[in-house]
Structures are given as C-alpha cells and as structure tokens.
C-alpha cells in the first residue's frame, strides 16, 4: 500500500523521471530473464555460459539483430528453442529498450525545445540589457545598440506576442543593415537578441533571464493606463528594484522606467525613495510626454536642432559622454580651457554634480576613448574671432497644427524659452497661432493662459481652405522665418496613426507650391516644416514631401533611453540641457542654433575646427563660455566636430548656422 501511494505521488509530481525509471526496470528484467534462459540452454561444455556473458549476448542482439547468428554459434547447437528465445528477446527488446528509450529521448528533446521557446529554461548571462514589456519605441532601442563598439546581449521579456516582436525586431534591423551595407556584417555580429514570453512581474521569470547580473534594465510603458495611471509599470518596477537592490546583484545596475503621466511619475519617485540603492540599483524615470514636449518646442524655435539631436542622441557618430571627476581644483572655465589646450578629439560641455553629489564632466566625441586622447593644440597665429556683444535671438513665429497628448508639455517648453529670453521693454519674443479642431481647443481652454499665443483658429483637418488661408496670412504678416509644427494625434486607432499629420503636410506643400507659382523668387527656406510622426514606417512617405525636419518622436525617446541605460551619469546632463531655465532656477547650458552672420561682428577666416572652437571659447564672456559643436548649412547639411578638430577645415558663410553649447 505504501509503495503504491509513493508511486502515485511520484507519477503526479515527476512523470518524466518515473517513466525513465520504468523503462530502466523493464529492460533490467528483460536482460536478466533472457540471460538466465540462454545460460540454461547453453551446453555444459561451453566456456562462456555464465550469467554475465549471457547478458552481453542479450544486449548485443537487442542493439543489432544480426548478432543472433553469432550468439547461436557461440552458445552451440541448442536447437530451435534457443533460436526462438533469441528472436523473442530481439522483438521484445526492440520495443522495451530501443522503442521506449528512443520515445523517451524524443519526448525529452521536444520538451527541451519547447521550454527554451517558452522561456521556462534559465539564461546564464551577465552585463546584458533587459527590456521588460514592448511598445512602439522598443525596436528602436535595440536598433541603436547596433552601433555600440562592443558585443551587446539583449533579452526581451514580453507578456505575449513573441512572434510579432521577433518579426518587428527583424524588420527594423534589416532596414538599418540595408542602409549600412559597407559595415553591415561588422555591425550585425555585435548584437545578440533573445526574446522570451512570460510574466514580467514574476520573480522566477526575472531570475531566469539573469536580471540580477544585467547591465541595464529598461521598463517600457505599456500605454494602457487605468484612471490616468500605469499600474503595470509600478508593479514591474517594484519587483525589479527588489532584485537589483539585493546584496548579491551586480553593482551599478541602471533601471530605466518610461512614464507617460504625472500620477505614475509621482509613484515612481516614491519607489525610488524607498528602493533605490546608490551603487547597486540606480533608478531613472523618463517622462516620455514631458521630454518629447520639450524637444518639440525646441525644434519649433530652432528647426536645425532636429538634425543635431538625431545624431548626438545616437551611438552612431558623435555622441555625449560622461566622466567621473574628483572635486575639481578650479572652476569650469579654467578646467575646460586647460582641456582644450591638450585635447583635439573631444569637446568639453559641462562640469556639474549629479543628483548623488558626484562630480562629472561631460563631452561630445565620436568615440568614448577620444575623451581622454591627448594631443597638444598648436594655435594658428593671428586667428581670432569677434563676437556680437548685442546678440539676441530674434522673434520666433510658429504655427502649431493639430494636437497630441504632448500639447501641454510643448507649451511648457515655450514658457521656459520665453522666460529665459524675453527681455523687458522688447516686443514679445514668441508669436504663435494654433490651428486645431474646436473640441481640442476647448480641452486646452483655447490656450488663454499663454500670452504669446496670439490667435487660435478652429479648423478640423478637412477644412483645407481655412487652414491654408490662415497660414498664408501669418507668413505674409511676419518678415522673419516661420516654423510650422505639425503634431500627430496619438489617441487615434493604430490604422489611423499619422493620417492627420500627413494631411497637414500635404496642405503645407500646396501652400509652398502655390507661392512659388505666384512668385518664383519666393525663398522656401522662410518656412520650416517640423513634422511629428509616430510610426517610423511613415518616414519615407513624409520624406517624399521634402520635409527635412521629420521628427519620429518614438525614436528620440528610444535613443534617450538607450544612452542613459549604457552611460552612467548622462541622465542629469540630459535633464539639464533639454529644458530651458525656469525663473529663479540655477542656470544651465543648452544647445542653440545661431546664424553666423549675427553671432559674429564679421565672419571668421577659414581655418580648422580646432581654431574656431578655441577662438570662440576665448572670445566668449567669462560668464557664458560657448563651445561650438558644429554648424548647419542651407539645404539640410550638418557638420559636427567629431574626430580630429585640427584636420577638419571650416569656412563659414553668412547663411551657415552655428551649433553652440552655452548658457544663452
């Protein structure tokens, strides 16, 4: 009774091992019985008639049925009975031994493959990236990691839809590799991606992907919030923080959390207070809509920033780097002046303390090892520049077409810019009109809280005549350039994504075409079109309309998340320069686009980038040392000073625009 109970329990708990035990016992019984019979039938004169020799005969026949002939010859002429015993042993052995073992092994292999595909088997990794969840920004994170200088391992854990995720990653990477034909093999071989399906809040599932040994953990927003908050993100963060903050976890793990609403952000900050352990679990929240709103407002004011940010936020080419510093013995100006005298492959940007009090210096360079690469600067005799001391950013004329969930954050970005640049006694620096449907205008109280919004026009996406008439009148009324910011409604169904933005873009092309017909001398660069699209697949459609300032908003967040995840200390830097300074706040540097003809009293002589950078730095006021990162030329050409500055020739024209890092 006890034996039957034990067998019943073991079969219920571990059916596989019990089947294997049954196969073993059945074969043991067969070998023993066959050996006893063959030993009994063998003649007494046979030398090898003992039990173990007969076991060998039995195993030989089962493994190779042809051996029966040699068994009979060895045992002797025992007659038909021995032959029948041998045949019976072969037939039964093929079923009990060969068939059962093969069946068991086949089933074990199938289960092994199934467990591997389903994520039931643990992964033994370290220093890898972990992505928890999936959204429209995720594939861009993986794509940007293609350009890392070292081999990168990525594990993606999703709740469902593994096949769709694998297909999306494949399509995105294939598109990039197609464009990078010259270096495709070198780039492709550096990336290993594993996609698993399971519960992203499960301790076991997280342990199975070696979460405690990961370099960075990225928690993606699902976009599905309940009553204005994303509870899934909070649950996942709490579980991740519990694992990464443990004593046996890897040091300096970065946990990046995407947040799309204020309620979730407030709760994430509470989790940070309770769970973050400096040096172990470093939690960084990325407020998606707020960051995108700030970026879109900056692009509306200075459209060329789109090209600069697109390059600088990526692992491809020039990028930002941070370096930990001891307490600096001198101020930022002296620190970077000495750096510029002895380094030609990187540009110093800022010296500041991060949120934990660690001093860090920040740089722009083509590669991380360029930051420390020393080379003495030999200045060209007589090379100097004269800066315009009365330089002011001119009035900015902006048309906002449409709406999105980032509209309020965009207006906050305009507020911050106005607060930094509006001077007492001068006209309003921002001149904005908003064209949108009546329902959206009502949600924003017709933008009454923003004094620089001069007019709001209620016009839906299908009211072409009204939209074109108002934009034409706005361009005619302002001598300075006009930026048109086209927003993509992110509240529509997936099959309607970017449809409104593409319609507005067609209207803008109609406006420009009709103006050229009326006046062939019309300068089309007077109108900058900044288009936000959500789905990267629509990029080519927009590009066919010659819209150079295309903003794939999801890509910017993806690049930002990637950079923060792999480079410790960059979060505070991004948080500083992506926002204009609020009133009363400590001043911080930002990236500005300034016309060379207005920034200088006279254009600098042709020379090297090294000469230009150092001459501008020296000529800048002591309280606003500017660093030239590069320049943008008419027609969409942008040059960043990566690599050897001494070997890069620069000859600025009056139409070129400098890319500057400065306080204002």
N, C-alpha and C positions, 0 to 999 in steps of 0.2 A: 504493500500500500504506500509506504513512504517513497519507494523507488518510483512508482507511477506518479505520485504527486510531484516529485523532483523533476521527472522527465516532462510532465505537463507544464510546469512553471518555466523550465529552461526553453522549451519549444516556443512558449509565448513570448519570452523576453529575447531570446537569441536563436531564431530559427536557423540561420545560416550555419553557425558552429555545430548545432545539433545534427543538421543534415550531413555535415562533413564527418562528424563522429559516427553516424550510422553507416556511411559509406566505408569508413575505415574498419568498423567491426564486421560488416558483411564480407568485405574482402579478406579480412583475417580469418573468418570462419571458412571461407571457400578455400583459401590456400591450405589451411590446416587439414580440412576434410579430404581434399584431393591428394595431399601429400601422404596422409595415412593410407588411403586406398592404394595409391601407386606403390608405396613401400610394401604393402601386404601382398600385392600381386606379383612383385618382382621375385625372380628365382633366388634361392639362398646362396647360389654361387656368385651373385653379382656383388662387386666390391662396393659400389656407391648406391646402396639401397637404404641408407639411413634416412631419418625424417627430414633433416635439413637439406640433403641432396634432392629429395623429392619435392621439397618446397621450391628449390631452384628450378626443377623441371616444370613445375606448375606455372611459375611466373614467366618462364621462357615461352611456354605455349600461349599464355594469355597475351603477352606482348607481341608475339609473332606466331601465328597459327601454323606456319610451315615447320616449326620446330617439332611438331608432333611426330614426324618421321624419325627424327634423331632421338627423341625420347623413347620411342618403342625399340629402336635399335640398341640404345644404352641399357634399357631395363631387361631386354631379352624377348624371346618369342613367348609372350604370355597369352597369346591368343586374342580372339575377338573381344573378349571382355575388357581387356586393358585399352584396346583401341577405342571402344565405346566410352570408357571412363575419360579418356583423354579428350575425345570430341565433346563430351558433355561439359568437361571443365572449360574448354575453349569457348563454347557457346555461352555458358553461364558467366564466365569471366569477362567476356566482351560486354555483357550487359551490366554486371555488377561492378566491374572495375573500370574498363575503358569508357563505357557509356556514361556511367554515373560520374566519374571524375571529369570527363570532358564536359558533361552537362553542368556540373557544379562550377568548373572554371569559366565556362562561357557565361553563366549567370553572374559570377563574381566580376568578370571583366565588364559586363554590361552595367552592373551596379556601380562599378568604379567610374565608368564614363558618365553615367547619369548623375552620380554625386558630384563629379567635377563640374559638369554643366550647371547643376542646380546650386552650386556653392556650398554643398554640405562638407566638403573637404577643406581643411585649413591651408592657408598660404603662408609660407615662411619667407617673409620679405623684411627689408629694413631700408630706411632713407627713401621711401617711396611717397607718392602723392595719393591721397584717398579723396574721392569725390562721392559724397553721400547725396542721393537724390539726382534728379535730372530736370533740366528746363532748357529753354531756347538758347541760353548762354553757355551751356556746358561744353558743347563740342568745340567752341572757340577757345576755351581754356586748354583743352587737350591740343588743339592745333597750335597754339602759341608755344607750348612746351616742345614742339618740334625743333625750335631754334636754340634750345639750351645747348651749351657747349659739352655737356656730359650726358651719358646714357641715363634716361629717365624712365622709371617704372610708375605706372598709374593703375590704380584699382578703382573701379566704379561699382558702387553698390546701389541698385535701384529696387524699388518695390515690385515693379512688374515691367513687362515690355522689353525684355533684354534684347530680343532680336531686332526690334526697331532701333534701340540705342546703338547696337553694333553696326547696323546699316548706316545710321546717321554719322557716326564717327568715321566709318569708311569713306563715305561720300565727301565729308569735309576734308579729310586728309588727302584724298585722291585729288581734289581740286587744287590744294596747295602744292602737292608734289608735281602736278601737271605744269604749274606756273614756275616751279623751281627745277626745271629739267636738268640743269647743269649740276646741281648738287642734290638731286632727289635721293640717290642711293645713300649718300652720307647722312642726310637728314633723317630718312626713314629708319635707318638702322639704329638710331639713337633713342627710339621710342618703343616702349612695350606697354600695351594696354590690355588689361584683363577686366571684363565686365561680368558681374555676378548679380544674381537676383535673390532678394531676401528681405528681411525686416531690418530697416536701417536703425531701428531703436533697440534691437536685440543685442544683449551683451555678447552672446555666443557668436552671432554673425559678425559683430565688430572685431571680436578677438580672432575669428577665423581669417580676417583679412589683415592681420598684424597691425591693428590700429595703434597699439602702444609703441610700435617701432617706426611709425611713419614720420616723414619729414614735415609734411603739412596735411591738414585735414580741411577740406572745403565743404561746408554745408550749404547746399543750394536751396533757395527759396522755391517752394512748390507753386507759388502763385495762387494757391487756394486757401483763402483765409476765412475764418469763422468770426462774424461780428467784428470785422476790422482787425483781426489778429491772426497770426500764423502759429497755431499751437503745435503743429508738427515740427517746425523749426526749433521751438523751445524744448520739446521732448528730446529731440535728437541732440541738441547742444548739451543738455544736462547729462545725457548718457556718455557723450564723447568726453566731456570735461571730467567725468568720474574716472574714465580710463586713462586719459592723458596726464592727469594730475597725480596719478599713483606713483609711489616711490620707484617702482620697477619699470616705469615708462622711460622712453628716450628723452634726453634733455632738449630744451628749446624747440618744442613742437609748436608750430603755428596752426591755430584753429581759426579759419576764416568763415564768418557767418554772413550770408546775404539776408538783408532785412528790407522789406518793402513798405512798412507802415510804422507809425510812431509808437503804437501800443507794443508791437513786437520788439522794437528797438529799446524801449524802456525796460522790458522784461529781460532782454539780452544783457543790458547793462547791470541789472540786478544779479544775474547769473555770474557775470564777470566779477562782481564784488565778492561773491560767495565762493566761487570755484577756481578762479584763475590763480595760478602759482607761477610767479615770475621765474624764468629759467627752466620751467617744465611745460606748463600749459599756458601759452600766450594767446588769448582770445581777442580777435579783431573783428568788430562789426563793420559791415559795409552797407550803408544806407543807399540802396540802389536808386530810388527815385530822386533822393536829395542830391546825390553825386551827379546823376545824369542831368538834373535840372541846372546845376551849377555849370556843368560843361556846356550845355546847350546855350545858356545865356552868354557865356564867354565867346562861343563860336558866332553868335549873332552880332556881338560887338566887334570881334576880330576874326573874320572867317578863316584866315590863314592858320589860325591855331589848330584847326581840324587836321591839317597835314602834319603839323609839328607833333601834336599829341598822338596821332596814329602811329608815328614812328617811335616816339620816345616811350610809349607805354608797352612796346613790344620787345620780345627777345631778339628780334632781327635788327641788326644795325645799332645805331646809337640808342642808349638807354640810361636810366638812372641807377646809381649805385650808392650804397651807404658804407661808411667805415667807422667802427667804434674808436673813440678817442679818449685819452686821459683828459683831465681838466686842462683846457688849453692855457698855455702860459701868456697868451696875448689875445687881443680882440680879433673879430672875424676879418677885418680889413688887413691887418698885419699877417694873419695866418694865411690868407689866400694870396696876398702879394708875394710872400715867400714861396708859396706853392707854384705860382705862375712863373717864377724865375727859374724853377728847376724841373718843371713837368710840361711836356708838349703833347701828351696823348689823352689828356682828360681836362675837363673844365670844372673848377670848383663852383658850387652853387650856394651852399648854406652851411652854417655851423650852428647847431642848436642842441638842446637837451630834449630827449624824447619823454613820453609820459611817465617813464620809470626813473627819470633823472640821469640816464646815461647820455654822455656827450657823444654826438655823432657828426661827422662831416659828410656832405652829400655832393655827388659829382655826376656829370654827363660824360659818358665814354662809350667807345664802340665795344670794348670788352672789359670785364672786371679787372683783369690783370693790368690794364692800361692805367688804372688809378694810381698804382704805385710805381709805374715805369718812369724813371728819372732821366732827364736829358736837359742839359743847360740851355737856357734861352739866350740866343745871340740876337739882340735887337738891331734892326736896320737903322743906321744913323739918319737922323732928320725926319724919321717917320713919326707924325703926331696927328691928332685929330682935334677939332674944335666943336664942342657940343653946344647946342642951342640952350642957353640957360632959361629961356622963357617958354620952353616946350610944354604944350598942353595937349591932351587928347581932344580932338575936335568933337563936335556934336555927332551923336550916333542916331541914324534914322533907321528904324526897324519896323517891319510888318510881321506880325505873328498871325499865321494862317492855321486855323484849326485848333485842336486841343488834344491833350493826353493826360494821364494821371500825374505827369510831371509838371503841369502848367503852374501850379502854385510854387514849386521849387524853382522854376525858371524865373518867376517874378522875384523871388527872394534873391536870386543871383543878380538880377538887375538892381535891386535895392542896395546890395552890398557894393556894387560897382559905383553907383551914384553916390553913395555915402563916402567913398574914397576919393572920387574925382570931381564932385560938384563943388565949385568954389563960390564963395559969397560974392554977389554982385554980377556974376556972369549968367548968361541965359541957361535954361535947363539943358543939361548935357545929353539927356536921353529924350528922344522924340519917337514915341511908339504908337502905332494903331493896331488894334486887334480885330480880325475878321473871323467870325465864328457863328455857329447856329444859335438861335435865341435861347434854347434850353441850356446850352453850355454857358452862355454869358450870364444867365440867371444864377447858375451854380456858383459863379465867381463874382456875384454882385456887380456885374458889368465893369469889373476892375476899378471900382470907385476909390479904392484905398491906395491907388498908385498914381501920384500926381503927374508922372511923366507919360502916362497913357492918355494921349490927347483925344482919341476917339475910339469908340467901339462900333463896329458895323455888324448888324445882324444879317447874316447871309449864309445859307446852307451850301453844302458842297456842290449842289446842282445849279446854283444861281451864278452862272458864269459871267453874265453881263455886269451885274453889280460888283462882283469881285474884281474884274478887270478894270472897270471904271474907277473904283476907289484906289487901286494900286497905281494906276497911271497918274491920277491926280496927286497922289502922295509923292511919286518920283518927280513930277514936274514942280512941285512946291518946294523941293529941297535941292540945293546946289550940291551938297555933299553926297557921297555914295549912300545907297540904300541896301540894307540886308533884309532878305525875306526868309523868315524861319518857318518852314513847313513841318507841322507836327503830325505824327501818325497816331490815330486813335487806338489805344491798346485795350479798349474794352469791347471791341467787336469780336465776332466769331473768327476762328482761325482762317476760314476760306475768304474772309474779307480783309485780312490784315494788309495794311499799306495801301488799300484801294483808294481811300480818300487822299492820302499824301500824293499818290501818283496822279490823281485827277488834278490836284492843285498844281503839280509840276507842269502838266500839260497847259494849264492856263498861263503859267508864267512864261513858257516857251512861246505861246501865242502872243503875249504882250511884247516880248523882245522882238519877235519876228515882225510884228506889225509896226513897231517903232523903226526898225531898220528899213522897212519899205517906205515909210514916210520921210525918214532922214537917214540916208546911208552912212552919214558921218557919226551917227549915234555911238557913243562909247559903251559897249555892252558890259564893260567892267564896272560901270556905275551901279550895276545891280548884281549883288552877290546872293545866290540862292543856296540856302542851307537846308538840306532835306534830311529829316529823320525817318529812317525805315527800321522796321523791327525784324523782318525776315531777310537774312543775308541772300537768299535765293533771288530777291528782287533787285539786288545790286546792279546787275547787268542791265536790267530794264531802265533803271534810273540813269545809269551811266550813258546810255544811248541818247539821252536828252542833254548831254554835255553839262550835267550838274557835277562840277568838280568837288564841291563841298558836301559829299554824301556822308551822313553820319549813321552808321549802323550801331544804334545805341547799345544793343546787347554785346557787341564786340568790345566796346570801351569798358564796360563793367567786367567782362571776362579777362581782358588784358590787365586791368587793375587788380583783380583778384589773384591772377597768376603771379604778378610781380610781388605783391605783398606776401603771397604764400612761399615764395622761394628766396626772398631777400629780406632778412630780418632788419627792422628799423625803418622800412620805407613808408609804413602806414602814417606815421606822424608827419613825414615830409609831404606826402600826397594831401593829407588833411590840411596842411598849411597853405600850399600854393594853389590848390584847386578852389579856394574861396578867397574873395576879396575881404579886406579887413573891415570888421564891424566897428562902429563908433565906440571908442573907449577901449578897444582890444589892443593887445600888443601888436605892433606892425609885423608883417611877414612879407616875404617876396613872392611875386607871381611872375608868370611868363607874359610878356607883352609883345605886340606887333606894332612897330613904329616905322613910319616912312623915313627912309634915309635922307630925303631932301628936307625934311622938317626936323629930324633929330640932330643933324649936323648943321653948323652955320655954312659950311662948304663941304662937298663930298670928299672923303678921304682919298689919298692917292692909291693906286693899285699896289698890291703887296701881298704878303702871306696872311693867312688867317691868324697866325701867331702874333704878327704885328698889330692887326686890327683889334684883336681881343685885348691885348695888353695896353694899347693906346686908349681904348675906350675905358678900360678899368681905371687907368691913371687919371684920365680927364674927368671922370665922374665925381660928383660931390662926395665928401667924406661920409655923409650920412645916407648915401644911396649909390653904392658902388655897383655898376651894371656890368653883367657878363654877357657878351654876345655869343649866342649858341649857334647862329647861322643866319640865313636870310632866305626870303621868298621872292621870286621874280614873277613878273606878269606871265600869264599862261599856265600857272599851276606848278612851276618848278620850285623845288625847295632843296636847300643845301644845309646840312648840319655839319658842324666841325668835329667829326669823329676821325680817328686815326691821327697821323702826324699833322699838327697845325702848321708846321714850318713848310711842309710840302704842298699845302693847298693854296692855290692862287685865288685872290679875291679882287675883283674890280667892280665896285658898286656903281649903279646908275641911279638917277633921281627917282625912278619908278620902283626900285627894289625896296623891300621892307625888311627891317632887321627883326630877328627873333631875340629878345632880350630877357634876361632874368634879373629883376630889380624890385625895389620896394614900390615904386610908382613910375 
